[in-house]
């Protein structure tokens, strides 16, 4: 049994060590964040089907939770929601993708025709505006446009060279991902309990951060998918009613564009107006109708749909969103861009929950 001297000495040393050691909850949170970043950054290519399955299961779990609130057993809700997911997946694979692929091929075949029309319009500019542009300037523009289209065509050819390998991988993923989604939904509690065994014991701060961002991330991602569906369907109905060529392809681009805040709406403007211009020309009434309809859709999306779907989302400054898009997009490509706002939300929540000081104040 230690003497009072040794006991007091041990307490003194322990208190001094505690002043310099970080909070164990902070260490646990930092460890979880570091492990998650390491896993995603270095093993993203290998574990991409697993990550995709976790995200899909996370989204579908919201529907299951709502069903459970209405006193429906989880097993029944899992089978119903999973069947709905398989139906949506089948629609995308067997109906949507073939139509989009067919219209993409048609558009690629018409690129030389569109290019010739653009060249004719550029050659007319020196006659219409001689004080602003000369023949040399118009030739430079034509040459630049030709190079851009040639580069685009080379990218398509080089991408098609590896299409067989991509097709085999996609076929495997189409079997593995739904299977993993089903088990993630069915055995959610079992898998979470198993995962928590490998997490630090002092995870109070980690739990606090997760609870803070869970609702916001769920609302954002689910709301984003609803926004994609609404914008795609409204755009397809509008473009089809106006007899715009490649209506399904352009509608899909409209839906995908909302995944990239600020930038997506600007990028999708060029194909929509470009196809309308190639089909009718600037002076045709149909072109004006497409411009007006496109402007109305974008305005309703920004003024009505976004505030309605993301009223509970965290308020991030546009500069923070742009930085998040650049940073996470550079790390993880398309999915980094898509999850830029949720990941920025996680960073903000961690900074808010992080203790201002991890050193204990000296005792009197």
N, C-alpha and C positions, 0 to 999 in steps of 0.2 A: 504494500500500500504506500503510495507516494507521500512524502512528508509535505507539510504546508508550504515549505520553501519551494520544493520542486513543483507543486501544484500551482502556486502563484507564478512561478517562472514560466510554466507551460501556458497558462492563460495569457500572460503578458506577450509571449512570442506569438501565440495564436491570434491575438488581437492585432498585433503589428502586421502579421502576414495577411490578415483579412483586409487591412487597409490598402494593400497593393494588389491582391488578387481580385480579378473581376467578379461581378455578380454571377453565381452559377446559372441563373436563368438566362443571363445575357450570353454566357458561353454556350448554353444549350441552343438558343436561338441562332447564334452565329454558326454553330455546327450544322444545324438543320439547313440553313441557307447555303452554306458552303457545299454541303453534300448534294443538295438539289441542283445547284449551279454546275457542279462537276459532272453530275449524272447527265444533265440535259446537254451541256456544251460538248462533252467529249464522247458521249454515247448516243447522241441524238439520231444518227443514221442507223445504228443497230436497233435501237429501241423505239423507233418512230411508230411502228404498229401498236406498241404498248401505250405510248403517250396518247396516240389518237384514240385508242379504246378507252383510256381513262377519261379523256375530255368528253367523249360521247356519252359514256356512262354517267359522268357528272351532270351533263345536261339533262339526260333522261331521268335521273334520280329526282329532279324537281317535279316532274309529272307524277312519279310514284309517290312522292311525299304528299302531293295534293290529293291523290287517291286515298292514301292512308288516313288523311284527315276526314274523309267522308266515310270512314269505317269500312274500307275495302282492305282485305288482307293483302299483305305485301306480295305473297306468292302470286295471287291473281293479278295484282297490278303490274308485277314484273312481266308476266306473260303477255298481258294486253299491250303495255307500252313497248315491249320488245317487238311484238308483231307489227305495231304501227311503225316502228323504226325500220323493220325489214320491208314493209310496203313502200316507204319513202325511198329506201335504198334501191329497191327494184325499179321504181319510177325513174330515178336518176340514171340508172345503168341502162335500162332497156328502152326508154323513151326519150329522156332529155339529152343524154350524151350522144346518141346517134344523130339526132336532129341538129345539135350544135356542131358536131363534127362534119356533117354533110354541108351545112351552110358555111362553115369555115373553109372547106375545100372549094366551094363555089366562089367564095370571096377571093381566095388566093389565085384562082384561075382568071379572075377579072382584074387582077392587079395591073397587068400590062395595058389593058384598056383604060383603066383609071389613070394610069401614069401618062398615057398619051393625051388624055383630056386635060390633065393638069398642065402638061407642057404647052398645049395650045393656049390655055388661059394665061400662062406666064408670058408667052411670046406676044400676046396682045397688050401686055402692060405698057411697054415703051410707046405704043401708039396712043393709048388712052391717057398715060401720064408721062409725057416726054420730059417734063421738068423734074421728075422724081427718079426716073429709071431709064437707063440706056440699054441697047441691045447686049452689050457686054455683061451688064448686071443680070439681065434675064438669063443669059447663057450660063452664068455662074450658078444661079438658083436652080436651073434645070439639071446641071451637072451634080449639084449637091443632092437634089431629090433622087436622081437615078442611083447615086451611091448608097443612099439610105435604103432604098428598096432592094438593091443588090445584097446589101448586108443582111437585110431581113430574110431574103430568100435563102442565103447561105446558112443562116441560123436554123431555118426550117429543115433544110436538107441535112445538116449535121445532127439535128435533133431526131430526125427520122431514122438515122443510122443506128441509133441505140434504142429504137422504139421496141424491138423484139424483147430485149432484156427488161425494159420498163413494163412491157405487157405481161411478161412472166411474173415479175414482182407484184404488179397490181393484182393479178389473178390470185396469188398466194395471200396477199393482204385482204382481198375481198372475202376470203374464207376465214382467215385468222381473226380479223378485227371484229366482225359480228359475234364470233364465238367468245372472244374475250369480253366483249361488252356484256353478253348475257351472264357470264360468270361474275363479272364485277358487280352487276346489279343483284344477282341472286345471292351471292355470298359476301355482300358488302361488309356486314358486321364481322364475319369470320376473318376476312382479309385485313380489315382495319386493326383488329385485335392482334393479329400476327405482326403487322407492320409496327405497331406501337411497342412491341417487345424490343425492337432495335433502336428506339429513340431514347434520348436521355431521360432520366427520372425527373430532373428539374426542368419541366417543360411548361411551367405556368405562363411565362412570357410568350412562348411560341403559341400556346393555346389562345392567349389573348389576341395576338396578332391575327391568327387564323379566323377567329370568330369575327373580328372586325372587318376582314376583307371577304369572308365567305359570301355574305349576302350581296355585297357590291359586285363581286366577280360573277356570281350566278345571274344577277339581274342584267349585268352588262352583256354577257355572252349569249344568254337566252334572248334578250332583247335584240341583239345584233342579228341573230338568226331569223327572228320574226321580221326585222326590218329588211333583210335580204329577200325573204319570201314575198313580202308585200311589194317591194320595189320591182322585183322580177315580174310578178304577175301583172301589176299595173302597167309596167313598161311594155310587156308583151301584148296585152290587150290594146294599148294605145297605138303601138307601132303597126300591129296587124290591121287595125281599123283604118289607119292611114296608108295601107298598102306599101309600107316601107320594106325594102328588101332585107333579108337576113334578120327578121324581127326577133326570132328566138335567140340568135347569137348576141344581138345587141342588148336584149333584155337580160340575158345572163351576165353580160359585162356590166350592165347597170346594177344588178344585184351584188356582184362581186366588188364593185367600186366602193360600196359603203364600208367594206372591211378596212379600207385605208382612209383614215380621217383626213379631211381637207384635200389630200392629193388625189384620191380616187375619183371624186366628182370632176376634177379638172381633166384627168387623163381620159375618162370615158367620153368626154365631149367631142374629141377628135374623131373617133370611129363613127359615132352617131351622125354628126353633121357631115362627115366625109362621105358616108354611104348615101345620105340624102342628097348631097351635092352631085355625086357621081350619077345618081339615078335621075334627077330632075334639073339640076342647075340652080343657081342662086335666084334667078328671076321667076321661077315657077312658084305658083301659089302653094303647092304641096310642100315645098321646102320651107316656106314661111310657117306653115302649120306644124311641121315637125319641130322647128325651132321653138315655137310657142309652147307646144305640148311638152317638150323636153324641159323647158324653163319652168313650167308649172309643176312638173313632177319633182324636180330638184328643189323648188321652193317649198312645196308641201312636205317633202322629206325633212328639210332643215327646220322649218317653222312649226310643223304639227307633229310629225311622226317621231322625230328624235326627242323633243321634250316629253312626249307622252310615254315613250318606252324607257327612257333613261332618266326619269325624274328622281329616282333614288340613287343614281350613280354618283360617285364622288366627283366633286368639282375640281377639275384640274385646269391649270392655266394652259392656253394654246401653245405657249413656248415649251412647257413641260411635255405636252403631248407630242410635239414635233421632235424634241430631243429623244423621247422614248421610242418613237418610230425609227429614228436614225440608228439608235444604239441597239435595240433589240432586233430590228430588221437586219442590221449588219451581222449580228450573232447567229440568228436562226432563220433568216430569209423571210419567206411569206408568212409562216406561222409566227415569227417574231413581230412582224408588222401587225398581224391580226390581234395578237395578244398584247400589243404594246400598252394599251390603256389599262387592262387588268394588271399587268406587271408593274406599271407605274403606280397603280393603286397599292400593290403590295409594298413597294419601296416606300411610299408615303406613310403607310400604316406602320411599317417597321420603324421609320424615323420618329413617328409620333409616339410609339410605345417604348422606344429605346430610352433607358434611364439617362437623365441629364448628367449624372455622376455615378460611376461604379465604385468609387472609393468611399468607404465608410468614414463618417466624421470621427475625429479623435474623441475619445472619452475624457470626461473631466476628471 
